[in-house]
Amino acid sequence: MKKYRDRICISPNIRSGKPCIVNTRIAVSDVFDYLGGGMTVDEVLDDFPDLTLADIQACFAFAADRDRSLTVVPYEVAV
């Protein structure tokens, strides 16, 4: 799913190049920090009225796409 590209941008002039939601200075990592810290999606949307549900869904799609592109390097587990 590449639809997030309309909603997520990376610019060296915004938040030092962190992936951000378009037309905001809210980084994808900020959204995950809020959600990981216990906020619900509705609470995030209430606190940031410029965000939409589609923006938050784009953050998940971006993260999933980035995760799929990682190279897995096998390692041995110490016993």
C-alpha positions in Angstrom: 0.0 0.0 0.0 1.6 3.2 -1.2 -1.3 5.5 -0.6 0.4 6.9 2.4 2.7 8.9 0.1 0.1 11.5 -0.3 0.0 12.0 3.5 3.6 11.4 4.7 6.5 13.5 3.5 10.2 13.6 4.2 11.9 17.0 3.9 15.3 17.9 5.3 13.8 21.3 6.4 11.1 19.8 8.5 11.9 18.0 11.8 15.4 17.3 10.5 14.1 14.9 7.8 11.9 12.8 10.0 8.8 11.4 8.1 6.0 13.8 8.9 2.3 14.2 8.2 1.9 16.6 5.2 1.2 20.2 6.2 2.1 19.6 9.8 5.3 19.2 11.8 3.9 16.1 13.4 6.3 13.2 12.9 5.1 9.6 12.3 7.1 8.7 15.3 5.2 11.2 17.4 1.9 9.5 16.5 3.3 6.2 17.6 4.7 7.7 20.8 1.2 9.0 21.7 -0.5 5.7 20.8 2.2 3.7 22.5 1.9 5.9 25.6 -1.7 4.9 26.0 -3.6 7.5 24.1 -6.4 6.2 21.9 -6.8 7.2 18.3 -9.7 9.4 19.3 -7.6 11.2 21.9 -4.9 11.9 19.4 -7.4 13.3 17.0 -8.9 15.4 19.7 -5.5 16.8 20.8 -4.4 17.5 17.2 -7.5 18.8 15.3 -5.4 19.1 12.0 -5.0 15.3 12.0 -7.5 13.0 10.4 -8.1 9.2 10.8 -6.6 8.8 7.3 -3.4 10.5 8.5 -3.0 8.0 11.4 -3.8 5.1 9.1 -1.1 6.5 6.7 1.4 6.4 9.6 0.6 2.7 10.1 0.9 2.0 6.3 4.2 3.9 6.2 5.6 1.9 9.2 4.4 -1.4 7.7 6.0 -0.6 4.3 9.3 0.4 6.0 9.3 -2.8 8.0 8.8 -4.9 4.9 11.8 -3.3 3.3 14.2 -4.2 6.2 16.8 -6.8 5.5 16.7 -9.6 8.0 20.2 -10.7 9.1 20.2 -14.1 10.8 22.1 -14.3 14.0 22.9 -17.0 16.5 21.4 -17.0 19.9 23.8 -17.4 22.7 23.1 -20.4 24.9 
